[in-house]
Amino acid sequence: MHKFDINYCNNCGNEIRQEIPEGDQKLRDVCTQCGAIHYQNPKIITGCLVEHNDKILLCKRSIEPQSGKWTLPAGFMENSETTMQGAARETMEEANASITNINLYAVYDIPHISQVYMMYRAQLKSEEFSPGIESLEVALFERKNIPWELLAFSVIKEILIKYYEDLDKGSFSLHTGIITAEMKQHLSKRPDGF
């Protein structure tokens, strides 16, 4: 079912209604007066898996959703920035951490919530970091201490699993995939071997 995110046209201020525009196949938000089509597209989340001395940097969220749970520093991409710039910005905003050697590591589609995650691997420049405004705590975790049951998002758990599998193999590759609503239950458990 289609959900209205806007009620009034951004162009002229008149009411919006749902209809299928000519030449389209989907319900869209269309202005009743000027006919402007207001497309709603997926959101891009960008962030970093930050490494330092065989540890991973995690942030404990201070905001919803999933306040009080741990995640990799990540957030919505801003206009006029690249995904890499967004990943570095989010790492600074959430962990007050400077990073280097940034490389694309994982791209995951999450169609049931209309999001695409683009996550980078990076190195921490120094052990200087602290909670940003969206974080309660920030810490470096060894593999054996990752708080698997307290991770905020299933996609983050999947990325960490792939990271440790790559680490064990001794080579890293770009990971892509789809996280479905059904996979969330499977990914909510602590992974075998961790």
C-alpha positions in Angstrom: 0.0 0.0 0.0 1.3 3.5 -0.9 2.0 5.8 1.9 1.7 9.6 1.6 4.8 11.4 2.7 3.5 14.8 1.5 0.1 16.3 1.4 0.7 19.5 -0.5 2.7 20.3 -3.7 6.2 21.6 -3.2 5.7 23.7 -6.4 2.4 25.4 -5.9 1.0 24.4 -2.4 -2.1 22.6 -3.7 -3.3 19.2 -2.5 -1.6 15.9 -3.7 -3.5 12.8 -4.8 -2.4 9.4 -5.8 -2.7 8.4 -9.4 -0.8 6.6 -12.1 0.7 9.2 -14.5 0.5 8.7 -18.2 3.4 6.4 -19.3 4.0 5.2 -15.8 2.9 1.9 -14.0 3.1 3.0 -10.3 0.9 5.1 -8.1 2.6 8.5 -7.6 1.9 11.6 -5.6 0.5 14.1 -8.2 -0.5 17.7 -7.6 -4.2 18.3 -8.3 -3.5 21.8 -9.6 -0.2 22.0 -11.5 0.2 18.2 -12.2 3.7 18.0 -10.7 4.7 14.4 -9.9 6.4 14.0 -6.6 8.5 10.9 -6.8 9.6 9.0 -3.7 12.8 7.2 -4.1 14.9 4.9 -1.9 17.3 6.5 0.7 21.0 5.9 0.6 22.7 5.1 3.9 26.5 5.4 3.9 29.0 4.6 6.6 32.2 2.9 7.6 33.5 -0.3 9.1 36.4 1.3 10.9 39.4 -0.9 11.8 42.1 -0.2 14.3 44.6 -2.7 15.8 42.5 -5.7 15.1 39.4 -4.0 16.5 36.2 -2.5 15.1 34.7 0.9 16.0 31.1 0.7 17.1 28.7 3.4 18.3 25.9 2.9 20.7 22.9 4.8 19.3 21.3 7.7 21.3 18.4 8.1 18.9 15.6 6.0 17.5 15.3 3.7 15.8 17.2 1.2 18.0 18.4 3.7 20.7 20.8 2.0 23.1 22.0 -0.6 20.6 25.3 -0.8 18.8 26.0 -0.1 15.1 28.7 1.0 12.7 28.8 4.7 12.1 26.4 5.4 9.3 23.5 7.6 8.2 21.6 9.2 5.4 23.7 10.6 2.5 23.4 14.4 2.1 22.8 16.3 -1.1 26.0 17.4 -2.9 28.3 14.8 -1.4 29.7 11.5 -2.6 29.0 8.3 -0.7 32.6 8.2 0.4 32.4 11.8 1.7 29.1 10.9 3.5 30.7 7.8 5.1 33.6 10.0 6.5 31.2 12.7 7.6 28.9 10.2 9.4 32.0 8.6 11.1 33.0 12.1 12.3 29.5 13.0 13.4 28.8 9.8 15.3 32.2 9.0 16.7 34.3 12.2 16.3 36.8 9.9 14.5 39.0 10.7 11.6 39.6 7.9 9.1 41.9 7.1 6.2 42.2 4.4 3.5 38.5 4.4 2.7 37.4 1.7 0.3 33.9 0.5 -0.7 33.2 -2.8 1.0 29.5 -3.6 0.9 26.3 -2.6 -1.0 23.0 -4.0 0.4 19.5 -3.3 -0.8 16.8 -3.3 1.8 13.7 -3.0 -0.4 11.0 -3.5 2.3 12.1 -0.1 3.9 13.3 1.5 0.6 17.0 1.8 1.7 20.4 1.1 0.1 23.4 0.7 2.3 26.8 1.6 0.9 29.5 0.8 3.5 33.2 1.4 3.3 36.2 -0.1 5.1 38.5 2.4 6.6 41.3 2.8 9.1 41.2 4.9 12.2 43.8 7.7 12.0 44.4 7.6 15.8 42.7 6.4 19.0 41.1 9.8 19.4 37.3 9.4 19.2 34.3 10.1 21.4 30.5 10.0 21.2 28.9 12.4 18.8 25.4 13.8 19.3 23.7 10.6 18.0 25.9 8.3 20.1 25.8 7.3 23.8 29.1 5.5 23.7 31.8 4.8 21.1 34.3 1.9 21.6 36.7 -0.4 19.8 35.7 -4.0 20.0 37.8 -7.1 19.5 36.1 -9.9 17.5 35.3 -11.9 20.7 33.6 -8.9 22.3 31.3 -7.8 19.5 27.9 -7.3 21.1 26.1 -9.5 18.5 22.7 -9.6 20.4 22.8 -5.8 20.9 23.5 -4.8 17.3 20.9 -2.3 16.0 20.3 -3.5 12.4 20.4 -6.8 10.6 22.4 -5.3 7.7 25.2 -4.3 10.1 25.3 -7.8 11.5 25.5 -9.2 7.9 28.4 -6.8 7.1 30.3 -7.7 10.2 29.9 -11.4 9.5 31.2 -10.9 5.9 34.1 -8.9 7.3 35.2 -11.6 9.7 34.8 -14.3 7.0 37.1 -12.2 4.8 39.5 -11.7 7.6 39.7 -15.4 8.1 40.3 -16.0 4.4 43.0 -13.3 4.3 41.4 -11.4 1.4 38.6 -8.8 1.2 36.1 -8.4 -1.6 33.2 -6.2 -2.4 29.9 -7.7 -1.0 26.5 -7.1 -2.4 23.1 -8.5 -1.4 19.5 -8.0 -0.4 18.3 -8.0 3.2 14.6 -9.0 3.3 12.2 -8.6 6.1 12.3 -12.4 6.5 16.1 -12.4 6.9 15.8 -10.1 10.0 14.8 -13.0 12.2 17.7 -15.2 11.0 20.2 -12.4 11.5 18.9 -11.5 15.0 20.8 -14.5 16.5 24.5 -14.6 17.4 26.3 -16.1 14.4 28.0 -19.5 14.7 31.6 -19.3 15.5 31.5 -15.9 17.1 
